[in-house]
Each structure stands twice: as C-alpha cells, then as structure tokens.
Amino acid sequence: MTSATVVGPPDLGPGTLADGDAAIEQALHPPSFTTDPYPVYARLRDEAPVYWSPYFGQWLVARGELVVEVARQWEIFSSVGWDSFFMSQLPEDLRPEIPTVIDHFRTVNISTTDPPVHTRLRRLLSKAFTPRRIATLEGRVRAVTGRLLDDVCEGGGDGGPGEPAGDNWAGRNSDGRQRDSRNGESRHGDGRQGDSRHGDGHPGQGAAGQVSFDLIAGLAYPLPVAMIGELYGVGESDHADLKRWSKAVVAYTGSSVAHPHLARELDTALAEFRAYLRGLVAERRQRPRDDLLSDLVAAVDEGERLAEDELMATSINLLFAGHETTTNLIGNGTLALLRHPDQLDLLRRRPELLPGAVEELLRYDSPVQRVRRITTCDINIGGREIPKGTPVTAFLGSANRDPADWDRPDELDVTRPDVFPMSFGGGPHYCIGAALARLEGRIAFEMLLERFAELTLADGFENRWHPNVAFRGLVELPLRGVLAG
C-alpha cells in the first residue's frame, strides 16, 4: 500500500499490542466496557493507538490526535456506507423480517451522508439551531426545568400548575411508566405495580424538606424531550411513544455489533415511528405551525430541496438524537459532581463557573463516546495500513482523556481553562444541536443547585449503565436532596 494517504503524524509507530489481544477483546464486551471504558481507552492509547478488533469487526482509533482526524476529515473517513456494513453483520435470512429497517437505512439522512448532500440537509435544519434562536429559548428551558423540579419536590405524578394530572413526565419512570405519588409505587403498562422508593423507602418529600427522586426520570429525560418536542411540534402526550421508539433506535445503532433481536425490535419501532410522523406531516400540510417540522414539510412541497423519505429519516434521527445526548450530559455530569464533592461545592459558591463546568463535564464523561466511518481510500494511520472501504470507529471519550492533550485528564476540574471536548464530534458532522444541549445542561445544573442545599446518592445506588458503546448513559440516578431554605 505504497500510495496510501498518510493520516496524522507520519512517524507514529503501530504500538506493541497485537491485534485481537485476548484481554482487550474481553474488556471490549458489555457490561464491563460500557460500565467503565476509560481503562480500556488508556491501554489502547498507550499500546495500540490504532487496533483491529475481531469482536467489533472494525479498526478502533483511541489516540486523541487521530480521533480528531477521523471525525473531521470526511473526504477520507466517510459517513456513507456505514449502515450497509453494519447490516451486513446480520444473517441473510433475517432480511425479510426487517423491511422497515432496510428501507430506513437506505434512505438519505443527515447522519449518513457527506457534503454536498449533507450540506443541503443540514442547511434546512440549521435555522432552528442558530445561536441566536437557541438564546431565545433560555426562558422556556428555565420554565420547563422549574416545573419538573416542582413536580419532583411534590412527589411527582399530580402535575404542576396548569398541567393535567398524570401527564407530567417528571411523574414517570425513565421507561415511561406512570409513577403513583400517593403510595410511592409505579404502575407498569400491564397494570403490575413496582416500587419507586429509594433509600429509606419514603417517596417524594419526606421529613425536614428531604426529597427522594430519580434524576433521569424526573429531569434529565423529560427536559430535553420537552424542548425538542416543542421545536418539532411533538405533543407531550406523545412523549412516551417517542421514548419507546428512540430506545430501539439507540439500542441498535449504539451496539458494538449488529444483533438480530435488536434489529427486529427496531423494525417494529421504525414502522410505528414513521406512521406517527406521516400523521404529523399531514397535519402540518393542512395547518402549518411555527415549528421545524412545518418548515421541513414546506421544503418537501417546494420540490428539489427535500424528498418525503428524506424528511422521515432525518426527522427520526433528529428526534432521538435531540434528547439522548442531553439526558446523558445531565445524568453523567450530576454523578461526576456527586463523586467529586469539592467540585460540587465550588459550583455552589461560584455559579459563574457553570458554562465552563458544562464543557468539563462533557469532557470528563462524554454522553457520546464514538463516531463511525468508512475509509474512502487506502490510508496509513498510526503506523497501520487500512484499505479503502474499511469500517473505523474513533473513540471520542478516549480523545477527551488523552494525557497528550489534557493536563490531569482523569481529574474533574470545573475551573479548567480552554476546554474544547470532542463530545459533539467534529467537521461537517459536528452535532447540530450542541448549543441547545449546552443550554439545557447549564440550566439544569444551575437550578438543581439552587433548589437543593444538599444532594447525595440514594442508599443502595447501583452503578448501572445502558449496555451501549455509542451513547453513554445511566439507567437511573436515584438521589436524595435537602431543599434549600
């Protein structure tokens, strides 16, 4: 491969770790890897900055400077073709069972294209996410956050002022089950009851202004869902379905390898998701609103700029990605602060540090851990030769902890200057909703600290993470808080 394109430092050696190392391969499997990927990242950076994993069936890139190259150089590392590779891992006889999955991933959308097609799609969405437009949402984010925290403090489930009883998402568990605030229990979809008590067994507000709640269900999930729902025109009564459909998308696309059972679940979810969107599109054609979906429908009807199938695929991508990242930012960030009480106390004393603290929390435990690409030519990267058409995964979470780029990378420091993490990717695929995620995260942390004089992990907290390589997030985060005077 003498004519291979060199990516990154030409003198970077290939490392000492053999491809397919048994210990690394075992460590790459969930749940150990998804519970704590950082020791694996550290070993890869030190011993194999570019590594072939038989388990993933891909090249893995862990060193920071090389991750940046993969994320930004779309001409060499393409987003086109990844879904076809991933689907090729599924059994051939499964194909007749998943027609909607096949059709969806064959359709052009913003996450699986490169310029100029990607540029066309991004331009249609970008006006909803300009810094000026996002700044105008701050008041609304504060209002929704305040309402959700009111509901948490009141025990959840009865709705805040002006909210219909039982339709407030702060009163639901993270999987959408309605929590009954009268007895601290949650009711499953089939009528069975589960216990949502934490710590000492008292739900909601207890003695001396103490409150027990699940941060994921009470705030981290419903806040970004409410905001992306408002931008897109998704009603609050539809949030439970949105969560269920998004869960299937995240599980399939965020797994290490393609699993048949996840593909089947995704096919069902996508069929329902598309049917729901067709109904919304029909409504907007009859009665346009001041929302992003109405703008996209108009683009379809004008011709040339957006096709109907592109509208469906892009809408699905935007609606699930529009809340998944922020949910994980709030959850991961709160856990990190609780495990570093000195940093939590510093933010209480100096709330002006919060904008920078959000960047540091994004760096310290990134809500998105990887990007995936296909090589467009023969390349030499990190001393390894990779042929054209080969799948590559670059670990953003590893780049954020690379000691070559960060001082004390494994320490959380909310005063760290000039923090520019790779958590939202890079190049033309830099997350279009990054400004909204930052705004939601900053306000969530600020209002949590204002509302609670003390915050601690609930007794018996279990460190449970979703078994997802791409989207790093907690299953739940049960907390106990003491209300501020």
N, C-alpha and C positions, 0 to 999 in steps of 0.2 A: 504494500500500500504506500509506495513511494510518493505518490502525488496527493496524499491525504492532506486535508486542510488542518492546520495546527490551531487548536483552541487552547487559550490560556498560556502560561509560561512554557516555552519550548524545552526548558531544561528540567522540568518537573519529572521526577522519576516515578515508576509504576508502583512503588511501595513493596512491602515484604510479605503481605498476607496473600495466600493463594486463593484464587477464585474457588468458590464453593466450600470455603472453610467450614468444617462441621459445627464448630461452636458459634460462629456468626450466623450460619443458616438457621440453627436452632433458635438463636436470640432474635431473629427477624420474625418469628411467628408470634401472632397474638396468643395469649393476652400479655405476655411479658414485654414485647416490643411496644405495644400500644399503651401499656401502663407507664413505662419509662423508657423512651427511645434514646435518651441522651448518652448513656454509657456506650451503646452500640455506635452512635454517631462519632463519639470520641475515638473509639478504636479504628473505625473506618478512616477518619481524617488522618490519624497518625500512621496507620499501616497499609491502607488501601484507599487512597482518595478517589479512585475510580475502580469499581469492583463488579465483577459479574456474579449475579446471584441466580443459581439454578432454581431456587424456590420462587423468586419473583419472575424469572424468565426475562430479566432486564439487566441493563447496566445501571448501577447505583452510583451517584455522584454526591460526595459528602463534604469536600473541602470548599470553604466559603467562596473563594475567588472563582472556582469552577462552577459552582451553583449559579453565581451571578451570570456567567457566560451562557449557561443553558437557558436560564429564564429570559434573557434579553435578546439573544441572537436568533430571532425567529427564522432567518434565512437558512440557518444551519440546523436548528432544532425546531422542527415544525409541530404545530398542534393538529395538523391534518393527518389522519390515518391512525391516530392512537386508538380510537374506539373500535376500528376494524381489527387491530391487533388484539385488543383485549377480548373482543368477542370470539376471536379465533381460538381462544383457550377453552371455549365451551364445546361440549360434544355436538357433533353434527346432527345427531338425531333429536337434539333439543330444539332446533330451529323452528319446526312447525308449531311449537308451544309458545314461542315468544315473538309473534309477528309485530307487535307494537314496539317492542324494544329494538328490533332490527330496523323498523321504519324510522323510529326516532333518531337513532344514531347514524342513519344515512342522511338525515336532513341537515342542511347547513344551519349552524347556530354560532353564537358569538364565542363560545369556548373551544370550538373545534375547527376554527378557520384561522387563516393568516391574512395579512394585507394582500390585495386591496379589499377582499370580501369582508374580512374582519373590520376594516376601517369603515365600510358602509354601514354595517350593523351597529358598530359602537357609536357612530355619529347620531344614529336615530335615538339611542338611549341616553346619550351624554347630557342633553339639556336638562334632564331630570336630576342629574347628579353634579351639576356645576357647584363650585364652592359658594357662589352667591345664593343659589337655590337651597343648598344644604343649610347655610347660615339662617335662612328664614324659618327653618324647621325647629330651631332650638327651643322656642316657646312650646311647641307641640310635644317635643320629646320630654320636656320637663313636666308638662301636664300629664302625659301618659305614665311617666315614671312615678309621679306623685300619687296618682290614682292607684297604681299597682301596689305601691308601698302602703297606702291606706288600707287596701284590702288585706295585705299580709298582716298588718298590725291588728286588724279586726278579726283575724282568723280565717279570712277567705270565704268565697262562695256566695256571699249575700250581695255582692256588687257594691261599687262605690256610689257616691252621689250622682244621680242621673243615669245610673247603669241598671239594666234589667237584671233581676235576681237570677243567679245561676249562669249568666252569660259573660262573666268576667273571668278572663283567663288566669288571673292571679289565684283564683279559687280552684284551679285544676292542677292535676299532676302533670309531669313533663310529657306523659304519653297521651294527654288529652282527657283522662278520666276525671270526672267531676268529684271534687272533694266536698264532703259534707261538714260544714264548720260547726254544726251543732254537737257532733259527737267525736270529731277528730278523725273520721273514717273517710275513705274514698270508695266510690262505687264504680266497679268495672262495667264495661259495656254489657255484660250478660247479667248484671244485677248483683253479682257477688260483691262482698264488701272486703276492703283491705284497710289496714291500719296505717295512717299517715303520721302517727305521733312520733316525735323524736325525743331523745334524751330522757327526761323524767316522765314521759308519757303524756304531758299536757300539750294539746294542740293550741296554736294561736297564742293569744296574750295570756300570760299567767300572772303570778304574784309579782308585785313591785315592778310592773312595766316590763316584764320579761316576755319575749316573743320567740316562738319556735317556728321555723318555716324552711322550705326547700327553695334555695335561691334560684335554681334552674327553672322550676315550675312557676315560682312566684314573680320573677323579674327577668332573668336572663333570656328565657324563651319568649314570653309574651311581648316584651318591649319591642324588639326588632320585627317581630311578626306584625304587630300593630302598625309600625311605621312603613314597612314595605307594602303592607296591605293597603294603607291609605294612599301611597304613591301610585299603586297599581289598581286600586279600586276593588280590593277583595274585602267583603264584609266580615265583621267579627264572628258572625255565626258560622262562617266557613273555615275558621282557623283550625278547627280540629281535623278536618279533612286535609287541609294544607299540610299540617304536621305529619299526618299519616303518609301522604304521598311523598313528601320530602324525605322522610325517614327511609323509604325504599330506594329513592334516588341516591342518597348519601351512602347507604349500606353497599349498594352495588358498585358505584363509581369509586368509593374510598377503600375498597378491599385490596389486598395485596395481589390476589389472583381472582379471576372470574369464577364465581360459584354458581352452579345451576339453580340451586334453591333461591338464591338472591335474584337471579335473572327472572325466574318465574314470578316472584313477588313484585319485581319491578314492572313486569308486563301488565299485571293487574292494575298497579298503581298508575302507570302511564295512561292506560286506557281510560281510567276514571278522571285523571287529571286533564286529559285532552277534551273529554266530553264536557267537563266543567268549564274549561276555557272557551270552548265553542259557544256555550251559552252566554258567557260574559261578552264575547266578541259580537254576538247577535244583538245583545242589549245596547252595546256602545254604538253599533251602526244605527240603531233606532233613536237612541238618546245619548249622544256624546256627553262626556263629563270633562272636568278639568283634571284629568289624570293621565298617567303614562300610557295605559292601555288604549285610551281613546286616540292618543297621538299615533300609536303604532297601527291601529286599525285604519286611520286616515292615510297612513303611508302605504298600506296594502291597497286601499281603494284607489289611490292615485296612480298605482302601477309602477313598475320598474324598481322602486326603492326597496320593497319588502314583499316577499311572497307569503301566502297564507300559511304554508307549512313551516316557513322560517319564523313566522310570528309565534306559532305554537311552541316550537322547540326553544326559541330564545326566551319566551315567557316562562317556561318551566325552569330553565336554567337560572333565570333572574330571581324567581320567587323562592327557590330553595336556597340559593347562594346568598340571597338578600337578608336572610336571618341566621343561617347556620354559623357564619363567621362571628357575628356579634354575640350570639349566645355563648360561644366558646371563649371569646375575649372576656366577657363579664365573669363567666364561671371560672376559667383558668386563672384570671387575674385576681379574683377575690381569694381563691385558695392560696395563691402565691403570697398575697399580703398577709393572710392569716398565719402562714408558716414563717413569715418574717415580720413579727410584731413591731420591731423597731421601725421598719419602713411604713407600716400602717400608722403608727403613732406620728411619724414625721408628716404624713399627708394630712392628718387631723390638725396638726399645728400649722402647717403651711399648705393650704389648699391650692395656692397659686402654682404648686408643682404638678398639679394633676395633668395638664396637657402633655408634659414630658414624661410623666409617670405612665400614661397610656402607651406611649411608644416603648418604654422599657418593659412593660408587661407584655406587649406584643412580641418583643424580642425574647424575653425570658422563657415564655411557654406559648409558642405561636399557635393560634387557632387553626391555621392551615400549615401542614407540615411538608408538602411536596408539590412539585409540578412534574408533568409527564410530557415527553416529547418523542418525536421520531426523527432520526437523522436524515438529512436531505442529500448528504454526500459522504464519502469516506472521510473520517476525521481521525486526528491524533489528539487525545485529551488526557492530561495527567500521565503521559507516557504509555497510554494504552491505545491501540488501534481499533476503531469501531467502524464497521462497514455501513454504507448507505442503507436506509430502511430499517434501522435497528431501534428498538424501544429503549429510552433512557429515562430514569427517574432521578430528579435532583432534589435533595432534602433541604428545604428552606429552614426547617428547625435546626439543622446542623450548621448551616451558614450563620445563623443567629447566635451560635455558641462557639464559633471558631476563635481560638485564642490568637490566631494571626491577625484577626480583625478587631477583636474586642479585648479590653483590659478586664481581668477578672470576669470572664464570660459566664461562669456558673453562679455568680452572685447577683442578687436582685438589688439594684441601686436606683431609686427613683430620682436621684439628683444627677444621674449620669448625663453628661452633655452630648449633644450632637448624635442622638440615636436615630438611625435610619434603618430599621429592620427590613428583612426580606419577606416579611409575613404576608404581604399582599402581592408577591410576585414581582415581575419587572417587565420592561419592554412594552410592546403594544397590548399585552395581556395583563398589565397591571390592573388590579381589582377596580372596577368602575365605581363600586360603592364604598371605597376605602374612607372617604371623607365622612359619609354617613355613619359607618361603623365606629370611627373615632369619636364622633359627636355623641353617639348613643353610649359608648363606653365611658367617656368622660363624665357625662351627666349621671349615669348610673352609679359610678363610684362616688361622685360628689354627694349625691342625695342619700346614698347608703350611709356615708359617714356623718351627714347631718342628722339623719333620722335616728341612728343608733349610737349611743355613747359607748357601748361595748358590743363587739361581735366576736363570737367564738364558734368553733366547730361543735356540732352536737355530739353528745356522748355516743360512743359506738360508731362514729363515722367510718365508713368503709371507702377505701380509695378505689372506686370503680369508674373505669373509663370505657367509653364506647370502643369496641374492637375494630377501629378504623385507622388505617395508616395515613390517610389524607387529612381528615377533619378530626382534630384532637379536641375532645370534649368530655366532660364528666356526665355520667348517667344522672346523678343528683348531687346536690351540695346542701345537706341539712345543717342549718345554723341555729344558734341561739343568740338573741340580741337583747340588750337592755336599752329601752327607749331613752332618747335624750330628753333632759328636763325642759 
